[in-house]
Amino acid sequence: MSVTVRFFAHLLLLLALCAGGCATLDDERARSPWYDGTRFRNLDNDDELTEKSFWTMLRWKWFSRREPDRIPGVSDESPQAKKIPPSALLAAPGKIRITWIGHATAFISVNRSGKVTNILTDPIFGKIFTVPRLTEMPVPPEELPPVSLVVVSHSHYDHCDLETLRFLQQRNPKLRIVLPEGQRQWGLNNGLTGAESMRW
């Protein structure tokens, strides 16, 4: 792919993200010590981060020809998920079981004295925009055991999928959905009755 074609492909994706975008922020963001009036920022004094501009990042992303470091002998193919029965996601008494679902999605089952709590991180069950999943889910979404808690780390489109969150809320009426700070009202406005937010 030529540099020009790659540039316009990335520009088109950036415009689509800005238009359809990530979750909007609630008014509560103004109370956060991490919010400076226009955006969230790192409170740690990190020159590596603070001296980089948005355009510096775009130049690096679009025009850098450096290939990432590779581990010799490791395949370029995506790992394939092994199909398992839904019961295989659940932890045994006194144990914790973590099952990778894909990308940043993990099913975490905690069994304390017979009381099971199931947690999902950054759940995405289908494709993102027009990008299909690279790995199939080990269990179909309709067959997942009951989920008590969902944790969304940040609002990028590949971590915060409204369709998946609505699906989980519908199947688990008492579901708690912990969103990043400043997104609770967005969740409530979009039918996520269990939405709450948590500070960094």
Contacts in CASP RR format, 6 or more apart in sequence:
PFRMAT RR
TARGET T0000
AUTHOR 0000-0000-0000
METHOD contacts of the structure
MODEL  1
MSVTVRFFAHLLLLLALCAGGCATLDDERARSPWYDGTRFRNLDNDDELT
EKSFWTMLRWKWFSRREPDRIPGVSDESPQAKKIPPSALLAAPGKIRITW
IGHATAFISVNRSGKVTNILTDPIFGKIFTVPRLTEMPVPPEELPPVSLV
VVSHSHYDHCDLETLRFLQQRNPKLRIVLPEGQRQWGLNNGLTGAESMRW
1 9 0 8 1.000
3 62 0 8 1.000
3 63 0 8 1.000
6 62 0 8 1.000
7 62 0 8 1.000
7 63 0 8 1.000
10 61 0 8 1.000
10 62 0 8 1.000
16 129 0 8 1.000
17 157 0 8 1.000
21 157 0 8 1.000
22 155 0 8 1.000
22 156 0 8 1.000
22 157 0 8 1.000
22 160 0 8 1.000
23 155 0 8 1.000
23 160 0 8 1.000
23 162 0 8 1.000
23 179 0 8 1.000
23 183 0 8 1.000
23 186 0 8 1.000
23 187 0 8 1.000
24 183 0 8 1.000
24 186 0 8 1.000
25 182 0 8 1.000
25 183 0 8 1.000
25 186 0 8 1.000
26 182 0 8 1.000
26 183 0 8 1.000
26 184 0 8 1.000
26 185 0 8 1.000
26 186 0 8 1.000
26 197 0 8 1.000
27 185 0 8 1.000
28 181 0 8 1.000
28 182 0 8 1.000
28 184 0 8 1.000
28 185 0 8 1.000
28 197 0 8 1.000
29 35 0 8 1.000
29 40 0 8 1.000
29 181 0 8 1.000
29 182 0 8 1.000
30 37 0 8 1.000
32 40 0 8 1.000
32 181 0 8 1.000
32 182 0 8 1.000
32 199 0 8 1.000
33 43 0 8 1.000
34 40 0 8 1.000
34 41 0 8 1.000
34 42 0 8 1.000
34 43 0 8 1.000
34 181 0 8 1.000
34 199 0 8 1.000
34 200 0 8 1.000
35 41 0 8 1.000
40 181 0 8 1.000
40 200 0 8 1.000
42 49 0 8 1.000
42 50 0 8 1.000
78 134 0 8 1.000
78 135 0 8 1.000
79 135 0 8 1.000
80 135 0 8 1.000
80 136 0 8 1.000
81 100 0 8 1.000
81 101 0 8 1.000
81 102 0 8 1.000
81 135 0 8 1.000
81 136 0 8 1.000
81 137 0 8 1.000
81 138 0 8 1.000
82 138 0 8 1.000
83 136 0 8 1.000
83 138 0 8 1.000
83 139 0 8 1.000
84 99 0 8 1.000
84 138 0 8 1.000
84 139 0 8 1.000
85 139 0 8 1.000
86 139 0 8 1.000
86 143 0 8 1.000
86 144 0 8 1.000
86 145 0 8 1.000
87 145 0 8 1.000
88 99 0 8 1.000
89 97 0 8 1.000
89 99 0 8 1.000
89 107 0 8 1.000
89 109 0 8 1.000
89 118 0 8 1.000
89 138 0 8 1.000
89 139 0 8 1.000
89 144 0 8 1.000
89 145 0 8 1.000
90 97 0 8 1.000
90 109 0 8 1.000
90 111 0 8 1.000
90 116 0 8 1.000
90 118 0 8 1.000
90 145 0 8 1.000
91 97 0 8 1.000
91 109 0 8 1.000
91 110 0 8 1.000
91 111 0 8 1.000
91 116 0 8 1.000
92 111 0 8 1.000
93 111 0 8 1.000
93 113 0 8 1.000
93 114 0 8 1.000
94 111 0 8 1.000
94 112 0 8 1.000
94 113 0 8 1.000
94 114 0 8 1.000
95 111 0 8 1.000
96 108 0 8 1.000
96 109 0 8 1.000
96 110 0 8 1.000
96 111 0 8 1.000
97 108 0 8 1.000
97 109 0 8 1.000
98 106 0 8 1.000
98 107 0 8 1.000
98 108 0 8 1.000
98 109 0 8 1.000
99 106 0 8 1.000
99 107 0 8 1.000
99 109 0 8 1.000
99 138 0 8 1.000
100 106 0 8 1.000
101 107 0 8 1.000
101 120 0 8 1.000
101 123 0 8 1.000
101 137 0 8 1.000
101 138 0 8 1.000
102 124 0 8 1.000
102 133 0 8 1.000
102 135 0 8 1.000
102 137 0 8 1.000
103 122 0 8 1.000
103 124 0 8 1.000
103 158 0 8 1.000
104 121 0 8 1.000
104 122 0 8 1.000
104 153 0 8 1.000
104 158 0 8 1.000
104 159 0 8 1.000
105 120 0 8 1.000
105 121 0 8 1.000
105 122 0 8 1.000
105 123 0 8 1.000
105 124 0 8 1.000
105 125 0 8 1.000
106 120 0 8 1.000
106 121 0 8 1.000
107 118 0 8 1.000
107 119 0 8 1.000
107 120 0 8 1.000
107 144 0 8 1.000
108 118 0 8 1.000
108 119 0 8 1.000
108 120 0 8 1.000
108 121 0 8 1.000
109 116 0 8 1.000
109 117 0 8 1.000
109 118 0 8 1.000
109 119 0 8 1.000
109 145 0 8 1.000
110 116 0 8 1.000
110 117 0 8 1.000
110 118 0 8 1.000
110 119 0 8 1.000
116 145 0 8 1.000
117 148 0 8 1.000
117 149 0 8 1.000
118 145 0 8 1.000
118 146 0 8 1.000
118 147 0 8 1.000
118 148 0 8 1.000
118 149 0 8 1.000
119 147 0 8 1.000
119 148 0 8 1.000
119 149 0 8 1.000
119 150 0 8 1.000
119 151 0 8 1.000
120 147 0 8 1.000
120 149 0 8 1.000
120 150 0 8 1.000
120 151 0 8 1.000
120 168 0 8 1.000
121 150 0 8 1.000
121 151 0 8 1.000
121 152 0 8 1.000
121 153 0 8 1.000
122 151 0 8 1.000
122 152 0 8 1.000
122 153 0 8 1.000
122 159 0 8 1.000
122 160 0 8 1.000
123 150 0 8 1.000
123 161 0 8 1.000
123 164 0 8 1.000
123 165 0 8 1.000
123 168 0 8 1.000
124 158 0 8 1.000
124 159 0 8 1.000
124 161 0 8 1.000
124 164 0 8 1.000
125 137 0 8 1.000
125 141 0 8 1.000
125 161 0 8 1.000
125 164 0 8 1.000
125 167 0 8 1.000
126 133 0 8 1.000
126 161 0 8 1.000
126 163 0 8 1.000
126 164 0 8 1.000
127 133 0 8 1.000
128 157 0 8 1.000
128 158 0 8 1.000
128 161 0 8 1.000
129 157 0 8 1.000
141 164 0 8 1.000
141 167 0 8 1.000
144 171 0 8 1.000
146 171 0 8 1.000
146 172 0 8 1.000
147 168 0 8 1.000
147 171 0 8 1.000
147 172 0 8 1.000
147 175 0 8 1.000
148 172 0 8 1.000
148 174 0 8 1.000
148 175 0 8 1.000
148 176 0 8 1.000
149 175 0 8 1.000
149 176 0 8 1.000
149 177 0 8 1.000
149 178 0 8 1.000
150 165 0 8 1.000
150 168 0 8 1.000
150 175 0 8 1.000
150 176 0 8 1.000
150 177 0 8 1.000
150 178 0 8 1.000
151 178 0 8 1.000
152 159 0 8 1.000
152 160 0 8 1.000
152 165 0 8 1.000
152 177 0 8 1.000
152 178 0 8 1.000
152 179 0 8 1.000
152 180 0 8 1.000
152 183 0 8 1.000
153 159 0 8 1.000
153 180 0 8 1.000
154 160 0 8 1.000
154 180 0 8 1.000
155 179 0 8 1.000
155 180 0 8 1.000
155 183 0 8 1.000
160 179 0 8 1.000
160 183 0 8 1.000
162 190 0 8 1.000
165 177 0 8 1.000
165 187 0 8 1.000
165 190 0 8 1.000
165 192 0 8 1.000
166 190 0 8 1.000
166 191 0 8 1.000
166 192 0 8 1.000
168 175 0 8 1.000
168 177 0 8 1.000
169 175 0 8 1.000
169 177 0 8 1.000
169 191 0 8 1.000
169 192 0 8 1.000
169 193 0 8 1.000
169 194 0 8 1.000
173 193 0 8 1.000
175 194 0 8 1.000
176 194 0 8 1.000
176 196 0 8 1.000
177 187 0 8 1.000
177 192 0 8 1.000
177 194 0 8 1.000
177 195 0 8 1.000
177 196 0 8 1.000
178 196 0 8 1.000
178 197 0 8 1.000
178 198 0 8 1.000
179 186 0 8 1.000
179 187 0 8 1.000
179 195 0 8 1.000
179 196 0 8 1.000
179 197 0 8 1.000
179 198 0 8 1.000
180 197 0 8 1.000
180 198 0 8 1.000
180 200 0 8 1.000
181 197 0 8 1.000
181 198 0 8 1.000
181 199 0 8 1.000
181 200 0 8 1.000
182 197 0 8 1.000
183 195 0 8 1.000
183 197 0 8 1.000
184 195 0 8 1.000
184 196 0 8 1.000
184 197 0 8 1.000
186 195 0 8 1.000
187 195 0 8 1.000
188 194 0 8 1.000
188 195 0 8 1.000
END
